[in-house]
């Protein structure tokens, strides 16, 4: 299907929201196959509007650049960019470079949930197998080439693409952790006790390491300090609760480990770019 998409040629298509009595939880809002060459091409994740959506963008040739939470990634042929918005990310074409890629953008509650889970566990850049790329390319081709498809058919095709990405990321076997057992034990503890105090001393105790050794080793293996890791996990948990539940912002703050609702609201706005209330409204409107 990738070869069929390439044969079909470069094209971009915006997809209008469905008309009907029901909102669809996975809905593509656009798709395209493009080539950029020696031009100004840059997107910033906090300047894409307030409505939540997700993006899958696969590099066929050339090279793109990504800054994701301060970490630089090269987007080389065979790599797939996976992002959710709004978020503090930026991707662009460096001066003098070329970049050929296809992409699909989605909104809807289930699309947000799946892509955020992929990013949480695998990061924003994947290298999927050829059959996964073919599934994604086939979905992109259908979306750009089919004239006036029914909303349900479009949603189903988009969902198939998301599931192909999910299977490509996780497969059918349990994902083996590459993190050292003491640090994996800490990560599991954090996930299960987000509402509780998670100071560095307590985490070092769980790891069975001295505080100084734990901090150095954790940062080296996970790329974040223990406190930054806990904060990120709390923000992701709060985002999921805002999207999937009707809990009050105060209750969500407590569930995510924030003692003060006002502090949580300020921290959430700095991290996501929206207040908790506005984030929830946008997610409901998108879903």
C-alpha angles and dihedrals in degrees: 000000000000090000090049091052091050091048090050089059139221114328139146125204132186115211119215120227114266121263116226146085096283134062114227118228094216116037128157115226097186146350137190152163111221144167122208122191130183095330141116105275119156137143126193118203096221093051099057096091131271099274111101117241139149135229135209113190122175122199114225099171140353123021141284131189130228132191109195116179090330097314118114120222131186113223102212130172109296095026123117122210114215119188142160125208144258091036139127098264136117131195126183150154113260119229113279094012132116126218128190118185146141125229145185124199121201140183131190133095097270093048090053092047095050097044093046089052091051091050093046093053105028106021131239097294123060133178102211126191120260094259091055091050089050091054091050092046091049091053091048091050092050091049096049097038106040113090117224099341120189115264094241092052091050091048091049092051091049091049090052089054091051092049091049089053091047093051091045091052099043108015120194099294127076112272110252113227117237091193118102111261096249091054093042087054089054093049091051091048092051091051091052098043107038092133092058131075109280106187122169092249091056092048092048089052091053090050091049092233136117114265095249094046092045094052093049094046095044093051092046095051102035101029093233135083113250091252093049090049092052091047092050092048090050092050092050091048091049090049091053092048091049090050101041106031142048094227116139119257089248091054092047091050089055093045090052093050102259114135093196122053093203092053090048091052092051093046092047092052091050092049101042104021095239135078114253090251094051091045090054093047091052092047092050091048091049093047 
